[in-house]
Amino acid sequence: MAHIIVVGNEKGGSGKSTTSMHLATALVRMGHSVGALDLDLRQKSFGRYIENRKAYAEKHDLTLACPDYQDLPEIDSTALEPGENIYDHRLSAAVATLEPTCDFILIDCPGSHTRLSQVAHSLADTLVSPLNDSFVDFDLLARVDPETNKILGPSVYSEMVWNARQLRAQAGLPPIDWIVVRNRLAAQNMHNKIKMGQAMEDLSKRIGFRTANGFGERVIFRELFPKGLTLLDLRDIGVKGQMNISNVAARQELRELVKVLKLPGVEVDF
């Protein structure tokens, strides 16, 4: 069966779609077959990223490694079983379509709590939760005492992941490997970065996730989206002047992130 990677949290602007695109493309470039689903049915940033990629490749007569993106199928409500949720059915149908031909299925979730996101989390073999390195985003995971910086208890997103874990356990499925990815890390060991690091370490022991460093704040990510490109494509397409020190560092960040995920059968070779 395909290994399902879910990229999710409940806050927009944390880098979920950028992370999804770079992970999916990296896996395809390494020779794996990857299916892709975007559960943000309104904005579809991940889906748009892939559309932009296909359009750019066609326009410039290029062959670019690309995941197999699928929209959720439309379902006739008369085909539902009594009490069956239509969104559950649409997601199950999409996964069933991709699973026979894919090593991995990567699902990008919206930055809000939805039925689709909730169900997707229960399907996750690997859950990747990007968040900006600030206590604004950390509040999704846990409540913190503002004076002592001690963790008071889990917050809304952690509780949702806990529920997904319970559903998987009841179904006899392996536990979710949950990785919280710290995006937009400051270059220096600033006070906030140190406090965030300590809070993440404490919380990871309490609710069971691993941590990874993600992507820094770089202009290149905003520039790549309209063309559907990733950091791994720059040399291949002959983009001049793009492989500066910052972009080389970003490529290294992606390499380290893929290593930390420890996905089955993946040997990082880029």
C-alpha positions as CSV (number, residue, x, y, z in Angstrom):
1,M,0.0,0.0,0.0
2,A,1.1,3.6,-0.6
3,H,2.7,5.4,2.3
4,I,0.5,8.4,3.1
5,I,2.2,11.7,4.0
6,V,-0.2,14.4,5.4
7,V,1.1,18.0,5.6
8,G,-1.2,19.8,8.0
9,N,-1.9,22.1,10.8
10,E,-4.7,24.6,11.5
11,K,-3.0,27.9,10.6
12,G,-2.4,29.5,7.3
13,G,0.9,31.0,6.2
14,S,3.1,28.4,7.8
15,G,4.5,27.0,4.6
16,K,2.4,23.9,4.1
17,S,2.0,24.1,0.4
18,T,5.7,25.0,-0.2
19,T,6.7,22.1,2.0
20,S,4.3,19.8,0.2
21,M,5.5,20.8,-3.3
22,H,9.2,20.4,-2.4
23,L,8.7,17.0,-0.6
24,A,6.6,15.6,-3.4
25,T,8.9,16.8,-6.2
26,A,12.0,15.5,-4.3
27,L,10.5,12.1,-4.0
28,V,9.6,12.0,-7.7
29,R,13.1,13.1,-8.6
30,M,14.5,10.2,-6.5
31,G,12.5,7.7,-8.6
32,H,9.4,7.3,-6.4
33,S,5.8,7.5,-7.8
34,V,3.9,10.1,-5.9
35,G,0.2,11.0,-5.9
36,A,-0.9,14.4,-4.7
37,L,-4.1,15.7,-3.2
38,D,-5.0,19.2,-2.1
39,L,-7.8,19.4,0.5
40,D,-8.1,23.2,0.5
41,L,-11.0,23.1,-1.9
42,R,-11.3,26.8,-2.1
43,Q,-7.7,28.1,-2.5
44,K,-5.8,25.0,-3.7
45,S,-2.4,26.5,-3.4
46,F,-0.7,23.1,-3.7
47,G,-2.8,22.2,-6.7
48,R,-2.1,25.5,-8.3
49,Y,1.6,25.0,-7.7
50,I,1.5,21.8,-9.7
51,E,-0.7,23.4,-12.5
52,N,1.9,26.2,-12.8
53,R,4.6,23.6,-13.1
54,K,2.9,21.7,-15.9
55,A,2.2,24.9,-17.7
56,Y,5.8,26.2,-17.4
57,A,7.2,22.8,-18.6
58,E,4.9,22.8,-21.6
59,K,5.6,26.4,-22.5
60,H,9.4,25.8,-22.4
61,D,9.4,22.3,-23.8
62,L,10.9,20.9,-20.5
63,T,10.5,17.5,-18.8
64,L,10.1,18.2,-15.1
65,A,9.6,15.6,-12.4
66,C,6.0,16.0,-11.2
67,P,3.6,14.2,-8.8
68,D,0.4,12.8,-10.1
69,Y,-2.1,15.4,-8.9
70,Q,-5.8,14.5,-8.6
71,D,-8.8,16.6,-7.7
72,L,-11.2,15.0,-5.3
73,P,-13.9,13.3,-7.5
74,E,-17.4,14.6,-7.5
75,I,-19.8,12.2,-5.9
76,D,-23.5,11.6,-6.6
77,S,-25.2,11.8,-3.2
78,T,-27.5,9.0,-4.1
79,A,-24.4,6.7,-4.1
80,L,-23.7,7.3,-0.4
81,E,-24.4,4.7,2.2
82,P,-26.9,5.7,4.9
83,G,-25.1,8.1,7.3
84,E,-22.0,8.3,5.1
85,N,-20.4,11.7,4.8
86,I,-19.8,12.9,1.3
87,Y,-16.4,14.3,2.0
88,D,-15.3,11.0,3.6
89,H,-16.4,9.3,0.4
90,R,-14.6,11.8,-1.9
91,L,-11.3,11.5,0.0
92,S,-11.5,7.7,0.1
93,A,-12.2,7.5,-3.6
94,A,-9.3,9.7,-4.4
95,V,-6.9,7.7,-2.3
96,A,-8.2,4.4,-3.8
97,T,-7.5,5.8,-7.3
98,L,-3.9,6.7,-6.5
99,E,-2.9,3.8,-4.2
100,P,-2.4,1.1,-6.8
101,T,0.2,3.1,-8.7
102,C,1.9,5.2,-6.0
103,D,4.7,4.6,-3.5
104,F,3.6,7.7,-1.7
105,I,0.4,9.8,-1.5
106,L,1.0,13.4,-0.2
107,I,-2.0,15.2,1.1
108,D,-1.9,18.9,1.7
109,C,-4.5,20.1,4.3
110,P,-6.1,23.6,4.6
111,G,-5.0,26.0,7.3
112,S,-8.3,25.4,9.2
113,H,-10.3,22.6,10.9
114,T,-12.4,20.8,8.3
115,R,-14.0,17.4,8.0
116,L,-11.6,16.5,5.2
117,S,-8.5,17.5,7.2
118,Q,-9.7,15.5,10.2
119,V,-10.2,12.4,8.1
120,A,-6.9,12.9,6.3
121,H,-5.0,13.0,9.6
122,S,-6.4,9.6,10.5
123,L,-5.0,8.2,7.2
124,A,-1.5,9.6,7.8
125,D,1.4,7.2,8.1
126,T,3.7,10.3,8.4
127,L,2.3,13.6,9.6
128,V,4.3,16.8,8.8
129,S,3.2,19.9,10.6
130,P,5.0,23.0,9.5
131,L,4.8,26.0,11.8
132,N,6.5,29.4,11.9
133,D,9.0,29.6,14.7
134,S,6.8,31.8,17.0
135,F,4.5,31.3,19.9
136,V,1.6,32.5,17.8
137,D,1.9,29.2,15.8
138,F,3.0,27.2,18.9
139,D,-0.4,28.1,20.4
140,L,-2.0,25.5,18.0
141,L,0.0,22.8,19.8
142,A,-0.1,23.9,23.4
143,R,-1.1,26.6,25.9
144,V,1.9,28.2,27.6
145,D,2.1,30.2,30.9
146,P,3.3,33.7,29.8
147,E,5.3,34.2,32.9
148,T,7.1,30.8,33.4
149,N,6.9,29.6,29.8
150,K,5.7,26.2,31.1
151,I,3.3,24.2,29.1
152,L,-0.2,24.2,30.6
153,G,-1.8,21.7,28.3
154,P,-2.4,20.6,24.7
155,S,-4.3,22.9,22.3
156,V,-6.8,22.4,19.6
157,Y,-4.5,20.9,16.9
158,S,-2.7,18.5,19.2
159,E,-6.1,17.3,20.4
160,M,-7.2,16.7,16.8
161,V,-4.0,14.7,16.1
162,W,-4.7,12.7,19.3
163,N,-8.1,11.8,18.1
164,A,-6.6,10.7,14.7
165,R,-4.2,8.5,16.6
166,Q,-7.0,6.9,18.5
167,L,-8.9,6.2,15.4
168,R,-5.9,4.5,13.8
169,A,-5.3,2.4,16.9
170,Q,-8.9,1.3,16.9
171,A,-8.5,0.2,13.3
172,G,-5.4,-1.7,14.1
173,L,-3.2,0.6,12.0
174,P,0.4,1.6,12.8
175,P,0.8,4.8,14.9
176,I,1.4,8.1,13.1
177,D,5.0,9.3,12.9
178,W,4.4,13.0,13.7
179,I,7.1,15.5,12.8
180,V,6.7,19.2,13.7
181,V,8.8,21.3,11.3
182,R,10.1,24.7,12.5
183,N,9.9,27.1,9.5
184,R,11.4,30.6,9.3
185,L,14.0,29.9,11.9
186,A,16.1,32.9,12.8
187,A,19.8,32.6,11.7
188,Q,21.1,33.6,15.1
189,N,20.3,32.1,18.5
190,M,17.9,34.8,19.5
191,H,15.9,34.8,22.7
192,N,12.6,33.8,21.0
193,K,14.4,31.0,19.1
194,I,15.9,29.5,22.3
195,K,12.6,29.7,24.2
196,M,10.7,28.1,21.3
197,G,13.3,25.3,21.1
198,Q,12.9,24.5,24.8
199,A,9.1,24.6,24.6
200,M,9.1,22.3,21.5
201,E,11.5,19.9,23.3
202,D,9.3,19.8,26.4
203,L,6.0,19.3,24.4
204,S,7.5,16.7,22.1
205,K,8.1,14.4,25.1
206,R,4.6,14.9,26.4
207,I,2.5,14.4,23.3
208,G,4.8,12.4,21.1
209,F,6.2,14.1,18.1
210,R,9.7,14.5,16.5
211,T,11.0,17.9,15.5
212,A,12.8,19.1,12.4
213,N,14.2,22.3,11.1
214,G,12.4,23.5,7.9
215,F,12.9,26.4,5.5
216,G,14.2,29.8,6.3
217,E,12.5,33.0,5.2
218,R,13.7,33.3,1.6
219,V,12.5,35.4,-1.4
220,I,13.1,32.5,-3.7
221,F,10.1,30.6,-2.6
222,R,7.7,33.4,-3.6
223,E,9.5,33.7,-6.9
224,L,9.2,30.0,-7.7
225,F,5.5,29.5,-7.2
226,P,4.2,31.2,-10.4
227,K,6.4,28.9,-12.5
228,G,5.7,25.9,-10.3
229,L,9.4,25.3,-9.8
230,T,11.3,24.0,-6.7
231,L,14.8,24.6,-5.5
232,L,15.8,21.3,-7.0
233,D,14.9,22.5,-10.5
234,L,17.1,25.6,-10.8
235,R,20.3,24.0,-12.1
236,D,18.4,21.7,-14.4
237,I,16.5,24.4,-16.2
238,G,19.5,26.7,-16.5
239,V,18.2,29.6,-14.4
240,K,21.1,32.0,-14.3
241,G,22.0,33.8,-11.1
242,Q,19.7,31.8,-8.8
243,M,22.2,29.5,-7.2
244,N,23.5,32.0,-4.7
245,I,24.5,31.1,-1.1
246,S,21.0,31.5,0.2
247,N,19.5,29.2,-2.4
248,V,22.2,26.6,-1.8
249,A,21.4,26.8,1.9
250,A,17.7,26.3,1.2
251,R,18.5,23.2,-0.9
252,Q,20.5,21.8,2.1
253,E,17.5,22.5,4.4
254,L,15.3,20.4,2.1
255,R,17.8,17.6,2.0
256,E,18.0,17.5,5.8
257,L,14.2,17.6,6.1
258,V,13.8,14.6,3.9
259,K,16.4,12.7,5.9
260,V,14.6,13.5,9.2
261,L,11.3,12.2,7.9
262,K,12.8,8.6,7.5
263,L,10.3,7.6,4.8
264,P,10.4,3.9,3.9
265,G,12.7,3.1,1.0
266,V,14.0,6.7,0.6
267,E,17.7,7.3,0.2
268,V,18.4,11.0,-0.1
269,D,20.5,11.6,-3.2
270,F,20.2,15.2,-4.1
